C-alpha cells in the first residue's frame, strides 16, 4: 500500500528470509516513508527483528541466511550485485536492543564511524564539532561534555543507549533502524529515547521494532503488525490502533495474546 | 555408608590430591633454594648474575653470557612467533569457515604435544645444515634456536590468542558493522583492542615456553657460554647450562652453581606466569 503525496525511502517487495531450512519471513511487502517513524510490532519470534536486519543487511553476517525478494533504498536494490553491504550500512544506521558501546572513551565511540568512513575532512568541520553535534542531537551532550574521555562503560544504561544513538547519528545516515531500543531501560530513560525519536524524524527516516504496543502508538506514524513471519496489516498508526482491519491485529492490540 | 559420610570422604580425598601437588612444588622450591642460595651468597649476587665467565673447573661462576643467550633467543623467537601466531589466531577466529577451523584447531593443539626432542631433531637434521650451507658455519646458532623455539611457542600463542579473540562480545562486532565498517576495520579497531590483554597473556606464556625449553635448545644452539656477535654464533641458555653439566657435577660448588642457575630461571618464569595471569584476569573485567 502507498500513501499518495508521501516520499518513499525504502520499498520492500515479496521478501522471504530463511535461516537454513526455517523460514523467518514470508512474502513481506512494505513501504517505508521518508521522515516518518515506522513501527514494527508483533509477538516474540514473529520475524520483526529479522525484518529490520534485512534493511541494512545485518543478516549477512549470520551464516546460512538466505534473502529472497527485493528491497530498494531510494530506488537502488540494496541486495544488488554491484552494491556492498558496507555501503548500505553507511546509509542505514542501526541501534540495537542491548546498548553496545565499544570499550573506548565516550569521544572515541562517537568518532569511530567518522574515522573508519574517512569522514573527517577540513570542510566538514573539526572532529570535536561533529562529535558535539551528534551527542547534542542524541540529547546526551549536557550530561557528558565534561567527561568525554572517560570510558563509555561509566555511563548509565540509558545514557549508553543514547551514546549508541549519537554514534549512529555521527555519520549522518539516511535511515536509522532501532531494534527494541528501550527493552532494557527504565521508564524515564525510555521516555527520553521516545522524545528523541520524535525529534529525529525531521532529518532521518526511522524504523523501530518494539514489543510495546504503547510505545508504537506513542512514537510512530505508521505501524506494521507481524505474526509468524507474515505481515498481517500495515497502515497509519492511528488507524491500526483504533480500527484494525484484521481480526488477528485486533486480538493482539487488545491483549488477547502475545 | 551414609551419604554425608561419603561426601566427607570424597572431599578429604580431593583435598589430599590437591595437597600432594602443592607439597611437591614446595619441596622442589626448597631444594633448589637450599642448594643454590649458599653459592650465590659466597660468589655474591652481582658477580654471579653479571660475571662474564663460566669456568666451573676454576670455580668461576658467572652466568651473564647465558642470561643474555636466553634473553636473545627468547626475544628473537618471539619476534618470529608473535606476528605469525596472532595472524593465525585472527584467521582462525574471524576468517576461517567452521570446517577449516575445526580441522586446524586440533592440529595446532597437537603441535603443543609433540616432544621437544622431535623439534630439536628436525632442527639438527634440516635447519642447522641449511644455515651452515647458506649463511655460514657452524649452523648451530642463535638463529637456529630462535626458529625452533618460535615454532614450539606458536601453538600456545595461537590457541590463547584465538580464545581471547573469540571471547570478544559479538555485540561489538555488530556495532562496528552497523556503522559501515569493513571486516578488516572491525578486526583492527574493535576486536584486536578488546582482545589485547588476552593476546598479551598468550605472548607472555609463549615466551615462558621459549625460556624454559631445554632439549630442543641444547640440540641446535651450539652451547658455547659466550655473548654472541651475530645470530649465526652459538649460544648457551640457562636451561641448557643445567642440563648439560648436571651429570659432571655430582657435588660441591659446581653442583650448587647449577642449582643457583635454576633459581634464576625459577624467578624469571614465576614473574612471567604472574604477568600472564594478571593480563588474563584483566580481560574478563
Interface residues (C-beta under 8 A of the other chain):
Chain A: X56 X58 X61 X63 X86 X87 X89 X90 X93 X94 X96 X98 X100 X101 X102 X103 X104 X112 X113 X115 X116 X117 X164 X167 X168 X171
Chain B: X98 X169 X171 X172 X173 X174 X175 X176 X177 X178 X179 X180 X181 X182 X185 X189 X190 X193 X194
